[in-house]
């Protein structure tokens, strides 16, 4: 394709631009651009594309980005083009990447080396292109990579390079001031550059520096004034003129800097008066740029130390602006007048009518600026005119934003400059009536506070007149329809506080009006709440004054309706009203004193008025209060947080990930640091429980055949909340066993205690070690070593042992393997008797097997029996202990040993077999279960236990034992 036109682009590209320009809808334009994107995706990846064609593709990508579509697929090609040696292609690549990328884009790192190389180029055009990219793409992290080269370019022979280097340093200062703080002196040097362009570029960073720290640059006032004088005298080249004005943008920037340096400084301001006055006289008001310079001079005069001649000249210029037909000049005049009246308020008086006329202008922007000026111009002498015009404008507009702003300004002006009480109340009524709910609720609260406090003087008569005037006006308009909610709240509050204060209106009349307000706005709970509270105040004031109170029927009906309201706030207010009416005069005078809404309420945080009651209760035998931190056995949450920063409160949700399981250690864990295996513990009751302890004897054996077990000791307790409990004392021997009546007793009466759950939830858990800090914390909180204690059955316990619901179970569960698979049994420390309603983690202990039916729910344990490993002497000893503990058992006892390959129960035939199995467990031997020979009697234990497990999983903890369950299990 041949090039077309003077741009050197292909006809295809020109047709693309033409078709987009002729598109009749956004959908058609998007269709054309999407088709172009597909075309470029296909062509830009072709091999051996001519550089001239690639340049056109990059320009077309820029066009696509300008139309709001994504051209990210071509970013890398633009980056590659910046590496080209051709100046035209390099500048095109830099232009594209500055438009495509931002300073945090991932591709920036690919351009830094190219920029560094180009900054050292002999061709100043290449250097300028690289500096342009530096200003757009270099971020805070990559500034040190190019900063030395940019500083070096400040002394380049070409003025264009020096100018762009100053601009780059200015950009660095804006992004990271600390990185170039040591180079600020370079801006002072460049201020004296021979080229006006470099000097003008230096004014921008100096303006930012002066804005931050004025005192440091006071010495530059003479230099700035000298430069401004030279510019005003047309000593700069003609190339810097704009509409016959000499370097107007340099003048504007210098005037801004001088305004900052001369603010509040008479000496510095004195050096500026002459040059500023000359510029104001020479300014050309026939052009926009001349008016811009004149406006900047007015702003400078308003900022520096006041000068009478300059203020007069500024006032004349403002008058010309306000009399102009141009909305832009009027806007400038309004804004300049707003700045000038801060210094000389008298200047605004001669322009008051011109400013008011601006309110009738159809330009909304001009109106907004005019209202800002009126707000600044308002005094006691003109407040009525200005506020009336503002309210009139507020009534005629539909813009809610302007209405809200004007209403708040009207209220503020009326509060500050109200000529009379009557005018103030009438103005507030108009604002609320016409602005409606657009009035900020704070305005209503401020109005109520103002009426309560008065005018801040000691004249009580004026305050009473203000309140009486408010009551009169509100009673006249309270019956009007469509009153805003905020206004009704003010009316109810004022009538409740001051409706009967002057005796002009009776209590019955005021209460009747309030009941009418509540009934007319039955859907507004806030208004009804204010009305009920107002009724309470009126009745209280009447009773406190010793007058008879007659509750009107409509008021009684209102109270009854609100007593059954769905709003708890209205219910409370109605019940309080009923209770207040029944109190005596002295009580009501203390509860609701007359006209005390502005008095401070002193709160006795220590509740010292209860000291006599507390002392009397203690003398009568009451127990003294114990702080929570001093209570024994209470978990200190703050202490827990100090030990473990990752633990959260028991009442908060946990969002962090669970800890990863750690492999089990082959060594035997000492009893003093055995962690808890409870995953879903049953909370311990808050009453104090009795702990029975017996002398300890060492375990008979720790040896046994190798057997594979699922280790659950070390699994952390993840749920539950701290409760009141007794401190648990532990024995010093970690391997001790409990004894009863001098005979050695197994530390747990059950061989296997397993948590009841659904069979479908059969999952394996690995050991997670408890940190040593938690172990020490548990020992310090619960009064002993970190291990569980056993509670012996009491005398009157119906023959069944009752276990501690919060006991720790440190044991192992066999994996689901075949019956002949060997497993390892480890002797565990002291264990409590099994609680048949405690669904904790399953346990394997070195004791006789209990009649725990939980094994019928899960087929996890593989228990094999090996008769050769039974010790006869141990059998006799164990049998005597077992029979003494379960003397009421029948000869045929149901077993809970379940084959891992089936869920059927295997019943041990005789008690001797059961004792042998217990002995074998104690010595770590293998036990082979006998085949089932009989069925269980009584109700279905499996169903009952599954129901109990489900109840516990739902968070319900049974408070007593199940007698049927005990009878069926123990015969």
Phi, psi and omega in degrees: 000133178279155179288151181235143175069191182270358182272348180072021180260160182286162178295329179297318179292320178294324176293325178298313180297321180294317181294323178292320178294333181266002180296137184266351180208164178294326179296319179293321178297316178297322179296319179294316182293320179296323176294321177295322178298316179296322179295315181293323176301324181282320186277329186287345179263002179290147179283154174056050176280131177300147183298324180295322178289321178296323176299318178294321178298320180295320178295323177293327175294320176299320179296320179295318179295323180295332179274004173093014179254162185271126177237036184296336181294342181254005182298318184296329179288327175293321177296319178296326182292334177293343180274353185290149180280338180289131181297318181296315180291322180296315180294325176295318178296317178296319178299318182293315183290327177291334177273327183280314194258156169250174187292344181254010181288151183293335183279356181298325183298335180280347184259341185300314180296321178295320179296318179300319180292318183288333177293341178261006184291152176281340179274115184294336177292323176294319179296319179296320178296320179293322178294325175298318178292325179299319182294334185260328193247336185283126179258185185297327183284330184260002178300315180300338182289332184241353185300313181300322181289324178293318178297322179295327181286351175297338178256019180295152182289334181271130181294329179295322179292317180297319180298314181290331176293320176297318179297322179294318178295322177299319179294321177298320180295324179291324183274323182212086183301327182293334183286339182235017182297331180277357182250012182296330180297337179294331177292322177298319181294317183290344177296334179262018181295148182290336182270128179297331179295318178294318178298317180295324177292330181288336181296329182294308177295328179293325177297318177295320181291320179293326179297329181276318184219101184283318188298329183293334187247020177297330182289349180269002181300316180298318180294316180296318179296320179296317179295317181297322179295318178296320179294316182294331179273010175061043176272355179275159179301155181297337182298340182267000178284147177222116185053046177065014175256129184287116175041063186296326183287329173291321178298315181297317180293321178294320178296323176297318180293318180295326177297324178287318183287332182266001182292114179074008181244105183292320182294313179293323180294326180298331179283347184260341189303315186295310184292324179293318178296321178296318181294321180295324179286326184272352184295143180264110183277002180272351181238155180296321183291327176294319177293327178295318178294319179297319177297320179292327175295319178298317178298322179293319179296322180289340184265320184283179180299134189299144174225130188298313183296319179293324179294322178293317178296322178292322178296320178296319179295321178295321179299321178294321179297314184291331181274356182286156177275347181280131177295325180296318180291324176297318178299315178299320180295319178297315181294317179295322178294323176298327177285324188282328183290346175294329181268314183228092181299335182293338181295329184285340184296321182288347180250012186296316180293323179294325179290320179296324178296332179293339178292336180271359179289141181289350180283114182294325179297319178294323178296316180299315179296326179293319179294326175297320178292317179300322179298323179282333184275347189293136174223180181295333183280334183242009185295325183294317181294313185293315182293321178297319178292324179292319179293322178297317178294322180296326180291327189268355182256160180249354182283112182295329180295314178295322179299315181298316182294315182292321179299316180294324179290322178298316180298317182294318178295320179296324179292325186275321190237025182297123179286334181208161180293319181298316179296322180297313181295318180296321179295317178297321178297319179295318181298312181291325183290321185265330178276335176065219182285358176289342178291131180299140181298336177295329178296318178297318179294321178295323178295316178297320179294321180295318178295324180288319183277338184081206183265014176079005179255176181271010181274096180291332180294318179295321179295320179295321177296321177299315182291321178295320178296321178295318180296317180299313183292323182288326177292332179285326186255000185293336181271357181288148181280161173058041172280140181294154183297318181297322179293319178296325177296318178296317181299312181297319181294315181294318179295324179290322182280316190233012182298323181246016186292318183268000178076007181286326181240144180278163180293324180296321180293315181293316181294326176296318177297320180294320177296324177295320178297315181296321180287324180289338181236058183292340181272353181256102181294328181293317179296318179296323178296317177296321181294317180295319178295323177296319176300318180298319180295315183298313179296323179294316179297322180292314180295319179296329179279357177084016180263154180285136181251124176246112181282123180293151179302321180292328176291319178298319178296320178297318181295318179296320179294318181288335178295335178253019182288154176285346178272121179294329178294315178293322177300313181298317180296320179295316179294323178296321178297316178297322180288324182293322182299330184276352183280165179274176186293320183294319179295317181292328178294329177279325183285309183234080179291155183286132177052052180238026184289338182260000180282144179286141179260121178272124182255125178270094183292334180275357180053048183293339180291350178263003184298317181296321179294319179295317181296320179294321179294321179294321178294332179275003175106008179289151180280138179291154180287133178252122178301153184298324181291339182264356181285139182284135174083007181264130181288123179273109185294321181295323177294322178297321180293325179292333179276325183225106184290342184270352179278140179250169180297152182294341181263003182253157177283147179254124182248351181282160182288153177292154177290146180288141179291147180250148181295146182289143177273142182287344183280162180280130181282128177299149183292335184288344181234019180293125180278169180281144177251011180282125175263323178231079186285153173275125182302138182284138178297154188279353179279160182278133182247153183274135181250123176258127179234147180231162179301152184254144174234151182293155179292147184289326184202147174240004186262165178171168179290155180293127181220136183279125183232155172268111186274122178245357179289132183107351177289126186284151175280116186261339184234176179105166181229153181293142181226168175287133179205164179277147175293135184259124178266137181248158178277162182281336181271117183286339183254018185284161175235153178283148175236152179230120180060037175083351181261146178293131180236139177299149183289344173215139184280348179251139178283327182221126175235117190236145179288130180284133180199171177292141183296334182291344181262041181276097181234158180262140179238140178256164186285139172236121184285142177275132179300151183296331179296319180293324178296316178294322179296317179296321180295321181286329182281322187256009167079025178182192179294159184279079177206169185267156178245153182254139177253122182282152179293139179280174187292324186259035188260034171052033174075007181237134179287142178248117187270159174290125183293339185251020182289155182264136181244112182248091186210186184229153178240137181289148177283158181284081180241188180284166185292338182266001183285130182286146178227159181255128180249131183242137179289130183255162181288191185306129182235149177279161174298153185289134172263117186291349177250012179260114183260058177277194179289150180294150188225143171240118184238168181266066181209176180294146182289131176276170179272050181282119184276005187290338181293344179288349182268335184228143178256065185251335190262131176250105182249119178248153185244134178231107185292337183288342184268005185276132176262124188292319180295320178294328180297317182295316180297315181294323183294320180296319179294318183296316182290328177292332181276325181236062182289339184270008181286150173276173182293327181257110184248131178290137179261158181244015179279123187245134176292132184294343181267359179208163180258008179283145179282143175248118186265128175285136193288309187231165179292331178293319176300320181295322178293320178299319178297322178296317179298316181296323177296322183294326182265008178076017182272170178273145181235134178254121181286142177283154177292156181294137180236346180209165179255159180284152177260167176084193182293166181290109183291326182298315181293318182296317181289326176296322178294317178298319179296319179296321179297317181292323177295332178278000175097011180259127182251118178298143182259354178216174182273164180260107184295325178296320180296317179294319183294320181290327183279321187257008176078000000 
